[in-house]
Amino acid sequence: MEMMFKLLLGLFIIASFILRIPFIFSGSVSFHYDMARDAFVAKQIWQNNDLKIQGPPASTVGLYHGPLYYYLISPFYGLGSGDPRVVAVFLSLLNSLVIIPLMLLTRDLLGNSKWAILAGFLYVISFEAIQYASWISNPAPAVLTIALYFYFLRVWQKGNIWGLYLTTFMAALSAQFQFFLIYLLVLIPVFGVIFKIKTNKSAIFISIVIGFLGLGSFLISAIKFNSLFQTAIGFLSISAGSQIDFRPQFSELLINYINKVVELFTYNFIPINVFLGGILTFLVIFSIKKNGYLLFCLFSNLLIFIFGGHTNTYANVGLIVPAILGLLFLFKDLIKFNKAIVVLVFILIVSSNLYAILKYSPAGQIILVIPNDMNLKNELSLIDKTYELANRQPFSINSLTLPLWTNTTWAYLYSWYGKNKYGYIPSFYGHNQIGLLGDGLLAQIDIPLPKTFFVMEPHVGIPEDRFNWEIGAENSKTSLIEEFSYGQLRLQFRKPI
């Protein structure tokens, strides 16, 4: 049975990886400013040995993630000649490795390899797992490190001190990828106290050293950039939630948290129906009510909701492991009552996930990014259209982007894809790009060329008045000939006035 278990574990990893690849090479990879920014930085590391000590900026002003993500993706941008799809393939492989700690944990907790095999299968077909797999963003690798964090917590709980060291290491790696995951470090002593794990002073000291080494880049960055005070203010502001005289009510925060827990089970098991996802959530929680380890893991992100009421779409990152484990505990209970119910629920889960995968995954990482239509399939089709209409003649572009006046995304795409495929790149006549990533790649000009284009990103996040003002500014320079739509992404073929 052990040989069969290992064989199926390997097959599930391969199947998980293969299932994600077609979406990547069909262009179903979200790519906008954040991804382009990280691509430029990763290429600087690979091509120029320009080492980084500070990672991508966090959503909280003054805070930055660790630089580990840059070093992780840099070789793949280098070896792939700048192709983001190569990076997405690598991240999908990392995502598939989650099956290892998941299946090992399942066999340990449920005492049966058959349940572990079912856990692996559920992960392979999970809609949320597929969404995370090819997401070219810093939180994505944390799906694996958090899965390993949960696994090593269990190892420590069973008396192996190496579990404590590796748990600490995985928590630090997770915080490197996403700063708010620093809460995982806080939870380690809490876990030890709750489950009365005996630990000597030497082990605690070693764990602290491991934690500090894992987080060392944050301190070095703050010292190098003289931003210790700014970092401290940013860190303290996380717990503010909102201004003191206008805070949300407790009921609002509680409902927000409940909805996020339901979202976890919905996206992983019944993505086509949130109500059924909610019912399943409460059934699972009831089923594991006596399993302290699983409850601890499932509700481990409660801290970030207490301190700030986190609403990011990836606040549940990594929680797929306790979610699948909880579902299997529910199945185990239901089998004693009625096997037919388990079969029906299983069929519903499989069909629901397959439907969501086939319907929504071609559009990119729609549950993780805004706006949805900024994916490589649309963007590369738009770029191809500009070259087609330009008839291989020089042309110029302007862009209406989020962030405003930041042409980083299109500078990257044209310099990578356009130049490699067509041998030249357009000029740019929009706002000056000095100091922005991608500056200088497209020649800056003041007057649009005879063949010119206006790229309009979906204006989610752009104030309506500013959006209209930018269109008016463009109309003062050029007149519209024809417009093409790629979802909410639009391309206007224009001529100078």
C-alpha positions in Angstrom: 0.0 0.0 0.0 2.9 2.3 0.7 4.3 1.9 -2.8 0.8 2.6 -4.2 0.5 5.7 -2.0 3.8 7.1 -3.2 2.9 6.3 -6.9 -0.5 8.1 -6.6 1.1 11.0 -4.8 3.5 11.5 -7.7 0.8 11.0 -10.3 -1.4 13.7 -8.6 1.5 16.1 -8.7 2.0 15.5 -12.4 -1.8 15.6 -13.1 -2.1 18.9 -11.1 0.8 20.4 -13.1 -0.4 19.2 -16.5 -4.0 20.5 -15.8 -2.7 24.0 -15.3 -0.4 24.2 -18.3 -3.0 24.6 -21.1 -4.4 27.7 -19.5 -1.0 29.3 -19.2 0.0 28.8 -22.8 -3.4 29.9 -24.1 -2.7 33.3 -22.4 -5.0 32.8 -19.4 -2.5 34.6 -17.2 -3.4 37.9 -15.6 -0.8 40.5 -16.2 -1.0 44.2 -15.2 1.1 46.8 -13.5 2.1 44.8 -10.4 3.2 41.9 -12.6 5.1 44.1 -15.1 6.8 46.0 -12.2 8.0 42.7 -10.7 9.1 41.4 -14.1 11.3 44.5 -14.6 12.9 44.1 -11.2 13.4 40.3 -11.7 15.1 41.0 -15.0 17.4 43.6 -13.4 18.5 41.0 -10.9 19.2 38.4 -13.7 20.7 40.6 -16.4 22.5 43.2 -14.3 23.2 41.5 -11.0 21.3 44.3 -9.5 20.6 42.7 -6.1 17.5 43.7 -4.2 17.0 43.9 -0.4 13.4 45.3 -0.6 10.5 43.5 -2.0 7.3 44.6 -3.7 5.3 47.4 -1.8 2.5 46.2 0.4 -1.0 47.7 0.3 -0.2 49.5 3.6 1.9 52.6 3.0 5.4 52.2 4.5 5.5 48.4 4.4 7.2 46.2 1.8 7.1 42.4 1.3 10.4 40.6 1.3 12.7 40.3 -1.8 12.6 36.5 -1.9 9.8 36.5 -4.5 12.1 38.5 -6.9 14.9 36.0 -6.6 12.5 33.1 -7.0 11.1 34.3 -10.3 14.2 36.0 -11.7 15.9 32.9 -13.2 12.7 32.1 -15.1 12.3 35.5 -16.5 15.9 35.2 -17.6 15.7 31.7 -19.0 12.4 32.5 -20.6 13.7 35.6 -22.4 11.2 37.7 -20.4 8.1 35.5 -21.1 5.8 35.7 -18.1 4.3 32.4 -19.1 7.5 30.6 -18.2 7.3 32.1 -14.7 3.7 31.0 -14.5 4.7 27.4 -15.4 7.3 27.4 -12.6 4.8 28.8 -10.1 2.3 26.1 -11.1 4.9 23.5 -10.4 5.3 24.9 -6.9 1.6 25.0 -6.5 1.3 21.3 -7.4 3.8 20.3 -4.7 1.2 21.3 -2.1 -0.1 17.8 -2.6 2.8 16.3 -0.7 2.1 17.9 2.8 -1.6 17.7 2.1 -1.6 13.9 1.5 0.8 13.2 4.3 -1.3 15.2 6.8 -4.5 13.5 5.7 -3.0 10.1 6.2 -1.7 11.1 9.6 -5.0 12.6 10.8 -7.4 10.2 9.3 -5.2 7.1 9.5 -6.0 5.9 6.1 -4.2 6.2 2.7 -7.5 6.1 0.9 -8.5 9.4 2.4 -5.1 10.9 1.5 -5.6 9.8 -2.1 -9.0 11.5 -2.1 -7.4 14.7 -0.6 -4.9 14.7 -3.5 -7.7 14.4 -6.1 -9.7 17.2 -4.5 -6.6 19.5 -4.7 -6.0 18.6 -8.3 -9.5 19.8 -9.4 -9.8 22.7 -7.0 -10.8 25.9 -8.8 -9.1 28.1 -6.3 -5.9 26.0 -6.5 -5.8 26.4 -10.3 -6.4 30.2 -9.9 -3.4 30.5 -7.5 -1.2 28.2 -9.6 -0.4 30.6 -12.5 -0.9 33.8 -10.6 2.3 35.8 -11.2 2.2 37.6 -7.8 4.2 37.5 -4.6 1.5 35.8 -2.5 1.2 32.8 -4.8 4.3 30.8 -3.5 2.9 31.1 0.0 0.3 28.4 -0.8 3.2 25.9 -0.6 5.0 27.4 2.4 1.8 27.6 4.4 0.9 24.0 3.6 4.4 23.0 4.8 3.8 25.2 7.9 0.7 23.3 8.8 2.5 20.0 8.2 5.4 20.8 10.4 3.2 22.1 13.1 1.7 18.6 13.3 5.2 17.1 13.3 6.0 19.4 16.3 2.8 18.5 18.0 3.7 14.8 17.8 7.0 15.5 19.7 9.6 16.1 17.0 11.5 19.3 17.8 12.6 19.6 14.1 8.9 20.3 13.5 9.3 23.5 15.5 12.4 24.7 13.6 10.9 23.9 10.2 7.5 25.5 11.1 9.4 28.7 12.1 11.3 28.6 8.8 8.1 28.2 6.7 6.4 31.0 8.6 9.4 33.3 7.9 9.3 32.3 4.2 5.6 33.0 4.0 6.1 36.5 5.5 8.7 37.1 2.8 6.1 36.5 0.1 3.3 38.3 1.9 4.0 40.6 4.8 0.7 40.1 6.7 1.6 36.4 7.0 4.0 37.4 9.8 1.0 36.3 11.9 2.1 32.7 11.4 5.2 33.4 13.5 3.0 34.8 16.3 0.8 31.6 16.2 3.7 29.2 16.9 4.0 29.9 20.6 0.2 30.1 20.9 0.0 26.6 19.3 2.6 25.3 21.8 0.7 26.7 24.8 -2.7 25.5 23.6 -1.5 21.9 22.9 0.9 21.9 25.9 3.9 21.0 23.9 7.1 20.6 26.0 9.9 22.7 24.6 13.3 23.5 26.1 15.0 26.9 26.2 17.6 25.8 23.6 14.9 24.9 21.1 13.1 28.2 21.7 16.4 30.1 21.2 17.2 28.2 17.9 13.7 28.9 16.7 14.0 32.7 17.4 17.3 32.7 15.5 15.7 31.0 12.5 12.9 33.5 12.6 15.2 36.5 12.7 17.3 35.1 9.9 14.2 34.5 7.8 13.0 38.1 8.4 16.5 39.7 8.3 15.9 41.3 4.9 13.1 43.5 6.5 15.5 44.9 9.1 18.3 45.4 6.6 16.0 47.1 4.2 14.7 49.5 6.9 18.2 50.4 7.9 19.5 50.8 4.3 16.6 53.0 3.2 16.4 54.8 6.6 12.8 53.8 6.9 12.6 52.2 10.4 10.2 54.9 11.6 8.1 54.7 8.4 8.0 50.9 8.6 6.9 51.1 12.3 4.1 53.5 11.5 3.0 51.3 8.6 3.0 48.2 10.8 1.0 49.9 13.6 -1.5 51.2 11.1 -2.5 47.6 10.2 -4.3 47.3 13.5 -6.1 50.7 13.2 -8.8 49.3 11.1 -10.1 52.8 10.3 -10.1 56.2 11.8 -11.0 56.1 15.5 -14.2 58.2 15.1 -15.6 56.2 12.2 -15.0 52.5 12.8 -17.1 49.7 11.4 -19.4 47.9 13.9 -18.5 44.6 15.4 -21.3 42.9 13.5 -19.9 44.2 10.2 -16.4 42.8 11.0 -17.9 39.5 12.1 -20.0 39.1 9.0 -16.9 40.0 6.9 -14.9 37.2 8.5 -17.7 34.7 8.1 -18.0 35.5 4.5 -14.3 35.0 4.0 -14.5 31.6 5.6 -17.4 30.7 3.4 -15.5 32.0 0.4 -12.7 29.5 1.1 -15.1 26.6 0.9 -17.0 28.0 -2.0 -14.0 28.6 -4.3 -12.5 25.2 -3.4 -15.6 23.0 -3.5 -18.7 24.6 -4.9 -17.6 27.6 -6.9 -20.9 27.8 -8.8 -23.1 28.3 -5.7 -22.1 30.4 -2.7 -25.2 29.4 -0.7 -24.3 25.7 -0.9 -20.7 26.7 -0.2 -21.9 28.3 3.0 -24.0 25.3 4.1 -20.9 23.1 3.5 -18.8 25.4 5.5 -20.9 25.1 8.6 -21.3 21.4 8.3 -17.5 21.0 8.1 -16.9 23.2 11.2 -19.5 21.2 13.1 -17.8 17.9 12.0 -14.3 19.0 13.2 -15.5 20.8 16.4 -13.5 18.3 18.5 -10.3 18.4 16.5 -8.2 21.2 18.0 -5.4 21.0 15.4 -7.7 21.3 12.5 -9.7 24.2 14.1 -6.5 26.0 14.8 -5.3 25.7 11.2 -8.7 26.6 9.7 -9.1 29.7 11.8 -5.4 30.6 11.8 -5.9 33.8 9.8 -8.4 35.2 12.4 -5.6 37.5 13.7 -5.4 39.6 10.5 -9.2 40.1 10.7 -9.0 41.2 14.4 -6.2 43.7 13.6 -7.7 45.6 10.7 -10.5 43.4 9.3 -8.4 42.3 6.3 -10.5 42.2 3.1 -7.9 41.2 0.5 -9.1 38.5 -1.9 -6.1 36.4 -0.9 -6.6 36.7 2.9 -7.4 32.9 2.8 -4.1 32.1 1.0 -2.9 28.6 2.0 -6.0 27.6 3.9 -7.0 25.1 1.2 -5.1 22.4 3.2 -7.3 22.6 6.4 -10.4 23.1 4.2 -9.8 19.8 2.4 -9.0 18.0 5.6 -12.2 19.4 7.2 -14.2 18.2 4.2 -12.8 14.7 4.5 -13.7 14.6 8.2 -17.2 15.5 7.2 -17.3 12.8 4.6 -16.1 10.3 7.2 -18.9 11.2 9.5 -21.5 11.2 6.7 -20.5 7.7 5.5 -21.6 6.3 8.9 -25.0 7.9 8.3 -25.6 7.5 4.5 -23.0 6.7 1.8 -25.2 7.9 -0.9 -25.1 11.5 0.5 -21.3 11.4 0.3 -21.4 10.3 -3.3 -23.9 13.0 -4.3 -21.8 15.7 -2.5 -18.6 14.4 -4.1 -20.2 14.5 -7.6 -21.5 18.0 -6.9 -18.0 19.1 -5.9 -16.3 17.6 -8.9 -18.8 18.9 -11.4 -18.9 22.3 -9.8 -15.1 22.7 -9.9 -14.8 21.4 -13.5 -17.5 23.8 -14.6 -15.8 26.8 -12.9 -12.4 25.8 -14.3 -13.6 25.6 -17.9 -15.8 28.7 -17.7 -13.7 31.1 -15.7 -10.0 30.1 -15.8 -9.6 31.1 -19.5 -10.0 34.7 -18.3 -7.1 34.6 -15.9 -7.0 34.8 -12.1 -10.4 36.5 -11.8 -10.9 35.8 -8.1 -7.5 37.3 -7.2 -6.9 40.4 -9.4 -8.6 43.6 -10.5 -9.3 44.3 -13.3 -10.2 40.9 -14.8 -9.6 41.4 -18.5 -6.0 42.4 -18.2 -4.6 39.0 -19.2 -1.9 38.0 -21.7 -4.4 36.6 -24.2 -6.1 40.0 -24.5 -3.0 42.0 -24.2 -1.0 40.1 -26.8 -4.0 40.1 -29.2 -4.2 43.9 -28.8 -0.5 44.3 -29.5 -0.7 42.0 -32.6 -3.6 44.3 -33.8 -1.4 47.4 -33.5 1.3 45.9 -35.7 -1.2 44.6 -38.2 -2.9 48.0 -38.6 0.5 49.7 -38.7 1.5 47.4 -41.6 5.0 47.1 -40.2 5.4 50.9 -40.4 6.5 53.0 -37.4 3.6 53.9 -35.1 3.0 55.5 -31.7 0.9 54.7 -28.7 -0.6 56.4 -25.7 -2.2 54.6 -22.8 -4.8 55.2 -20.1 -3.7 53.0 -17.3 -4.0 52.1 -13.6 -2.0 53.6 -12.0 -2.6 56.7 -14.0 0.1 57.9 -16.4 2.2 54.7 -15.8 3.0 52.9 -19.0 5.0 50.2 -17.3 2.8 47.3 -18.4 2.8 48.2 -22.1 6.5 49.1 -22.1 7.2 45.6 -20.8 4.9 43.8 -23.2 6.0 45.7 -26.3 9.7 45.4 -25.4 9.3 41.6 -24.8 6.6 40.4 -27.1 6.3 43.1 -29.7 10.1 43.5 -30.3 10.8 39.7 -30.4 7.9 39.0 -32.8 8.0 42.0 -35.1 11.5 43.4 -34.7 10.6 46.9 -33.6 8.6 48.8 -31.0 6.4 51.8 -31.1 7.1 55.3 -29.8 5.2 56.7 -26.8 3.6 60.2 -26.7 1.8 60.0 -23.3 2.9 61.5 -20.0 6.6 61.6 -19.2 7.8 58.2 -17.8 11.0 59.5 -16.1 11.6 57.5 -12.9 9.1 54.8 -13.7 10.0 51.2 -14.6 10.1 50.9 -18.4 11.3 54.5 -18.9 13.4 54.7 -22.1 12.2 51.4 -23.7 9.7 53.2 -25.8 11.0 56.4 -27.4 9.2 59.4 -25.9 7.8 61.8 -28.5 5.7 64.9 -28.3 3.6 64.5 -31.4 1.8 61.3 -32.4 2.9 59.6 -35.6 0.6 59.3 -38.6 -0.4 55.8 -37.4 -1.2 56.0 -33.7 -3.1 54.0 -31.1 -4.7 54.7 -27.7 -4.7 51.8 -25.3 -7.5 52.0 -22.6 -7.3 49.7 -19.7 -10.5 48.8 -17.8 -11.1 51.8 -15.6 -11.9 49.9 -12.5 -10.2 52.0 -9.8 -9.8 55.1 -12.1 -12.1 58.0 -11.0 -14.8 58.6 -13.6 -13.9 62.3 -14.0 -10.2 61.5 -14.5 -11.1 58.8 -17.0 -13.2 61.1 -19.0 -10.6 63.9 -18.7 -7.9 61.6 -20.2 -10.1 60.7 -23.1 -10.8 64.3 -23.7 -7.0 65.1 -23.7 -6.5 62.3 -26.2 -9.3 63.7 -28.4 -7.5 67.1 -28.5 -4.5 65.4 -30.1 -5.9 62.6 -32.3 -9.2 61.6 -33.9 -10.8 58.1 -33.7 -10.8 55.8 -36.8 -11.8 52.5 -35.3 -12.1 50.8 -31.9 -11.4 47.2 -30.9 -12.5 45.5 -27.6 -10.7 42.8 -25.7 -13.1 42.3 -22.9 -13.0 45.6 -21.0 -9.6 46.3 -22.5 -9.9 48.6 -25.5 -7.7 49.7 -28.4 -8.4 52.8 -30.5 -6.9 53.2 -33.9 -6.4 57.0 -34.4 -4.8 59.6 -36.5 -3.3 63.0 -35.5 -5.5 66.0 -35.8 
